[in-house]
Amino acid sequence: MVSLLLLFSSMPICQAKLGLGEPKVSCIEFYLHDLLVAEKPTAVIVAEANTAKASPTLFGEVVVVDDPLTKGPELTSKVIGKAQGLYAYSSQSELSLIEGMNFVFTDGKFNGSTLTVMGRNPVLHKVRELSINGGSGVFRLARGYILKQTYSVDLTTQNAVVHYNVTVLHYRGILISISFLNDSMRRKFPCVVLT
């Protein structure tokens, strides 16, 4: 446990020694299409409590997603990635979800990079905020937040289009494991980075 605490407490020092500098801020805007009813659904109910359908908040229902992310609100707009993960109806008193997913970017300057998002989504609020817990590729060491708003929803199918405004702080380097270094190399190179 002590070694883990030492490792995490040394990360800011490692960032400074490696010249990662200040975090870069990126702002990204896109639309997510959550399609429960479609020729090829992108959201699928995978678990459901016995009482979920009788609950006005669908409490106990779990949905796995592979939703397209597009530049514009139309499904025919340019696809820039996918949201892959899950959400669960997690409140007995209001329509609220707990969400955990990765935004996998497949186009543009963020191609091949991901953002990991987690948080509470009270669906009927006009604006909801979720946290960014990490990422990969250009989003290494990422942290930040997302503001999301429902753009449209079909009450019959529950298909929805959601507008996302993302603000993310990240570094350019990659911190990699130093477990392969011997003790003298660790003293000389406390962190190793590839760019």
C-alpha positions as a Markdown table, in Angstrom:
| # | Residue | x | y | z |
|---|---|---|---|---|
| 1 | Met | 0.0 | 0.0 | 0.0 |
| 2 | Val | 2.8 | 2.4 | 0.9 |
| 3 | Ser | 4.5 | 1.8 | -2.5 |
| 4 | Leu | 1.3 | 2.7 | -4.3 |
| 5 | Leu | 0.9 | 5.9 | -2.3 |
| 6 | Leu | 4.5 | 6.8 | -3.1 |
| 7 | Leu | 4.0 | 6.1 | -6.8 |
| 8 | Phe | 0.9 | 8.2 | -7.1 |
| 9 | Ser | 2.3 | 11.1 | -5.0 |
| 10 | Ser | 5.4 | 11.2 | -7.3 |
| 11 | Met | 3.4 | 11.6 | -10.5 |
| 12 | Pro | 3.3 | 15.5 | -10.4 |
| 13 | Ile | 7.1 | 15.4 | -9.8 |
| 14 | Cys | 7.5 | 12.9 | -12.7 |
| 15 | Gln | 5.4 | 15.2 | -15.0 |
| 16 | Ala | 7.7 | 18.1 | -14.1 |
| 17 | Lys | 10.9 | 16.2 | -14.6 |
| 18 | Leu | 9.7 | 14.9 | -18.0 |
| 19 | Gly | 8.8 | 18.3 | -19.3 |
| 20 | Leu | 5.1 | 17.5 | -19.7 |
| 21 | Gly | 4.4 | 21.1 | -18.6 |
| 22 | Glu | 1.0 | 22.5 | -17.9 |
| 23 | Pro | -2.1 | 20.5 | -19.0 |
| 24 | Lys | -3.6 | 21.3 | -22.4 |
| 25 | Val | -7.3 | 22.2 | -22.5 |
| 26 | Ser | -9.4 | 20.8 | -25.3 |
| 27 | Cys | -13.0 | 21.6 | -25.9 |
| 28 | Ile | -15.1 | 19.2 | -28.0 |
| 29 | Glu | -18.7 | 19.3 | -29.1 |
| 30 | Phe | -20.7 | 16.4 | -30.5 |
| 31 | Tyr | -24.0 | 14.5 | -30.5 |
| 32 | Leu | -24.6 | 11.0 | -29.2 |
| 33 | His | -27.4 | 8.9 | -30.7 |
| 34 | Asp | -28.9 | 6.4 | -28.3 |
| 35 | Leu | -31.0 | 4.0 | -30.4 |
| 36 | Leu | -33.0 | 1.4 | -28.4 |
| 37 | Val | -35.4 | 0.8 | -31.3 |
| 38 | Ala | -33.8 | 0.7 | -34.7 |
| 39 | Glu | -32.9 | -1.7 | -37.5 |
| 40 | Lys | -29.5 | -2.0 | -35.8 |
| 41 | Pro | -30.0 | -0.9 | -32.2 |
| 42 | Thr | -27.0 | 0.8 | -30.5 |
| 43 | Ala | -28.4 | 0.5 | -27.0 |
| 44 | Val | -29.6 | -2.9 | -25.6 |
| 45 | Ile | -31.3 | -3.7 | -22.3 |
| 46 | Val | -29.1 | -6.5 | -20.7 |
| 47 | Ala | -30.5 | -6.7 | -17.2 |
| 48 | Glu | -33.8 | -5.8 | -15.6 |
| 49 | Ala | -35.1 | -6.1 | -12.0 |
| 50 | Asn | -38.5 | -7.8 | -11.7 |
| 51 | Thr | -40.0 | -4.5 | -10.7 |
| 52 | Ala | -38.3 | -2.3 | -13.3 |
| 53 | Lys | -41.2 | -2.1 | -15.8 |
| 54 | Ala | -43.7 | -1.3 | -13.0 |
| 55 | Ser | -41.4 | 1.5 | -11.7 |
| 56 | Pro | -42.1 | 5.0 | -13.0 |
| 57 | Thr | -38.3 | 5.6 | -13.0 |
| 58 | Leu | -37.3 | 2.2 | -14.5 |
| 59 | Phe | -35.3 | 1.6 | -11.4 |
| 60 | Gly | -33.1 | -1.6 | -11.9 |
| 61 | Glu | -32.8 | -1.6 | -15.7 |
| 62 | Val | -29.3 | -1.8 | -17.2 |
| 63 | Val | -28.4 | -0.8 | -20.8 |
| 64 | Val | -25.2 | -1.5 | -22.7 |
| 65 | Val | -24.4 | 1.0 | -25.5 |
| 66 | Asp | -22.3 | 1.3 | -28.6 |
| 67 | Asp | -23.7 | 4.7 | -29.6 |
| 68 | Pro | -22.5 | 6.7 | -32.6 |
| 69 | Leu | -21.0 | 10.2 | -31.9 |
| 70 | Thr | -21.6 | 12.7 | -34.7 |
| 71 | Lys | -20.6 | 16.3 | -35.5 |
| 72 | Gly | -24.2 | 17.3 | -36.0 |
| 73 | Pro | -27.6 | 16.3 | -34.5 |
| 74 | Glu | -28.6 | 14.2 | -37.5 |
| 75 | Leu | -27.7 | 10.5 | -37.6 |
| 76 | Thr | -26.4 | 11.1 | -41.1 |
| 77 | Ser | -23.9 | 13.7 | -39.9 |
| 78 | Lys | -20.2 | 12.8 | -39.9 |
| 79 | Val | -19.4 | 10.1 | -37.4 |
| 80 | Ile | -16.4 | 11.0 | -35.1 |
| 81 | Gly | -16.5 | 8.1 | -32.7 |
| 82 | Lys | -18.6 | 5.9 | -30.5 |
| 83 | Ala | -19.7 | 5.9 | -26.9 |
| 84 | Gln | -19.2 | 2.4 | -25.5 |
| 85 | Gly | -20.2 | 1.4 | -22.0 |
| 86 | Leu | -23.4 | 1.2 | -20.0 |
| 87 | Tyr | -26.0 | 3.1 | -18.0 |
| 88 | Ala | -28.4 | 1.9 | -15.3 |
| 89 | Tyr | -31.6 | 3.5 | -13.9 |
| 90 | Ser | -30.5 | 4.1 | -10.4 |
| 91 | Ser | -33.1 | 6.2 | -8.6 |
| 92 | Gln | -36.5 | 5.2 | -7.2 |
| 93 | Ser | -37.6 | 8.8 | -6.9 |
| 94 | Glu | -36.6 | 10.5 | -10.2 |
| 95 | Leu | -35.6 | 9.4 | -13.7 |
| 96 | Ser | -31.8 | 9.3 | -13.1 |
| 97 | Leu | -29.0 | 7.1 | -14.5 |
| 98 | Ile | -25.6 | 6.2 | -13.4 |
| 99 | Glu | -23.3 | 6.2 | -16.5 |
| 100 | Gly | -19.9 | 4.7 | -17.2 |
| 101 | Met | -18.5 | 4.7 | -20.7 |
| 102 | Asn | -15.6 | 5.4 | -23.0 |
| 103 | Phe | -15.8 | 7.9 | -25.8 |
| 104 | Val | -13.7 | 6.2 | -28.6 |
| 105 | Phe | -12.7 | 8.8 | -31.2 |
| 106 | Thr | -12.3 | 7.5 | -34.7 |
| 107 | Asp | -11.8 | 10.7 | -36.8 |
| 108 | Gly | -9.8 | 13.9 | -36.8 |
| 109 | Lys | -7.1 | 15.0 | -34.4 |
| 110 | Phe | -8.4 | 12.7 | -31.6 |
| 111 | Asn | -8.5 | 9.6 | -33.8 |
| 112 | Gly | -7.5 | 6.5 | -31.7 |
| 113 | Ser | -7.9 | 8.3 | -28.4 |
| 114 | Thr | -10.5 | 7.7 | -25.7 |
| 115 | Leu | -12.1 | 9.5 | -22.8 |
| 116 | Thr | -13.5 | 7.7 | -19.8 |
| 117 | Val | -16.6 | 9.2 | -18.3 |
| 118 | Met | -18.5 | 8.4 | -15.1 |
| 119 | Gly | -21.4 | 10.1 | -13.3 |
| 120 | Arg | -25.0 | 10.7 | -12.4 |
| 121 | Asn | -27.4 | 11.8 | -15.2 |
| 122 | Pro | -30.7 | 13.1 | -13.9 |
| 123 | Val | -32.4 | 12.8 | -17.3 |
| 124 | Leu | -35.1 | 15.4 | -16.8 |
| 125 | His | -32.7 | 18.2 | -15.8 |
| 126 | Lys | -32.0 | 20.6 | -18.7 |
| 127 | Val | -28.2 | 20.4 | -18.3 |
| 128 | Arg | -26.4 | 17.5 | -16.7 |
| 129 | Glu | -22.7 | 17.3 | -15.7 |
| 130 | Leu | -20.5 | 14.2 | -15.7 |
| 131 | Ser | -16.8 | 13.8 | -14.8 |
| 132 | Ile | -14.0 | 12.7 | -17.0 |
| 133 | Asn | -11.9 | 10.2 | -15.1 |
| 134 | Gly | -9.1 | 9.5 | -17.6 |
| 135 | Gly | -8.3 | 8.7 | -21.2 |
| 136 | Ser | -5.8 | 7.3 | -23.6 |
| 137 | Gly | -3.9 | 8.5 | -26.7 |
| 138 | Val | -3.9 | 12.3 | -26.8 |
| 139 | Phe | -6.0 | 12.2 | -23.6 |
| 140 | Arg | -3.4 | 10.6 | -21.3 |
| 141 | Leu | -3.8 | 11.8 | -17.7 |
| 142 | Ala | -7.1 | 13.4 | -18.7 |
| 143 | Arg | -9.5 | 15.0 | -16.3 |
| 144 | Gly | -12.4 | 17.3 | -16.9 |
| 145 | Tyr | -16.1 | 17.5 | -17.2 |
| 146 | Ile | -19.0 | 17.1 | -19.6 |
| 147 | Leu | -22.1 | 19.2 | -19.9 |
| 148 | Lys | -24.9 | 17.4 | -21.7 |
| 149 | Gln | -28.4 | 18.3 | -22.9 |
| 150 | Thr | -31.1 | 16.3 | -24.5 |
| 151 | Tyr | -31.5 | 17.5 | -28.1 |
| 152 | Ser | -34.4 | 15.3 | -28.9 |
| 153 | Val | -36.2 | 12.2 | -27.6 |
| 154 | Asp | -38.9 | 9.9 | -29.1 |
| 155 | Leu | -41.2 | 9.0 | -26.1 |
| 156 | Thr | -42.5 | 5.9 | -27.9 |
| 157 | Thr | -39.1 | 4.3 | -28.7 |
| 158 | Gln | -37.0 | 6.1 | -26.1 |
| 159 | Asn | -34.4 | 6.8 | -28.8 |
| 160 | Ala | -32.6 | 10.0 | -27.9 |
| 161 | Val | -30.1 | 12.5 | -29.4 |
| 162 | Val | -27.9 | 14.1 | -26.7 |
| 163 | His | -25.7 | 17.2 | -27.2 |
| 164 | Tyr | -22.3 | 17.1 | -25.4 |
| 165 | Asn | -19.9 | 19.9 | -24.6 |
| 166 | Val | -16.6 | 18.4 | -23.3 |
| 167 | Thr | -13.9 | 20.3 | -21.5 |
| 168 | Val | -10.8 | 18.1 | -20.9 |
| 169 | Leu | -7.3 | 18.8 | -19.4 |
| 170 | His | -4.7 | 16.4 | -20.6 |
| 171 | Tyr | -0.9 | 16.0 | -21.2 |
| 172 | Arg | 0.9 | 14.9 | -24.4 |
| 173 | Gly | 3.3 | 12.2 | -22.9 |
| 174 | Ile | 2.8 | 8.6 | -21.9 |
| 175 | Leu | 3.7 | 7.4 | -18.5 |
| 176 | Ile | 4.8 | 3.8 | -18.7 |
| 177 | Ser | 5.7 | 1.2 | -16.2 |
| 178 | Ile | 9.2 | 1.3 | -14.8 |
| 179 | Ser | 9.1 | -2.1 | -13.2 |
| 180 | Phe | 11.7 | -3.4 | -15.8 |
| 181 | Leu | 14.3 | -0.9 | -14.5 |
| 182 | Asn | 16.9 | -2.0 | -11.9 |
| 183 | Asp | 17.4 | 0.1 | -8.8 |
| 184 | Ser | 20.2 | 2.3 | -10.1 |
| 185 | Met | 18.3 | 3.0 | -13.3 |
| 186 | Arg | 15.2 | 3.9 | -11.1 |
| 187 | Arg | 17.2 | 6.5 | -9.2 |
| 188 | Lys | 18.4 | 8.0 | -12.5 |
| 189 | Phe | 15.1 | 7.8 | -14.3 |
| 190 | Pro | 12.2 | 8.0 | -11.7 |
| 191 | Cys | 9.7 | 8.1 | -14.5 |
| 192 | Val | 9.9 | 7.1 | -18.1 |
| 193 | Val | 7.9 | 8.8 | -20.9 |
| 194 | Leu | 7.3 | 8.1 | -24.6 |
| 195 | Thr | 5.9 | 10.8 | -26.8 |
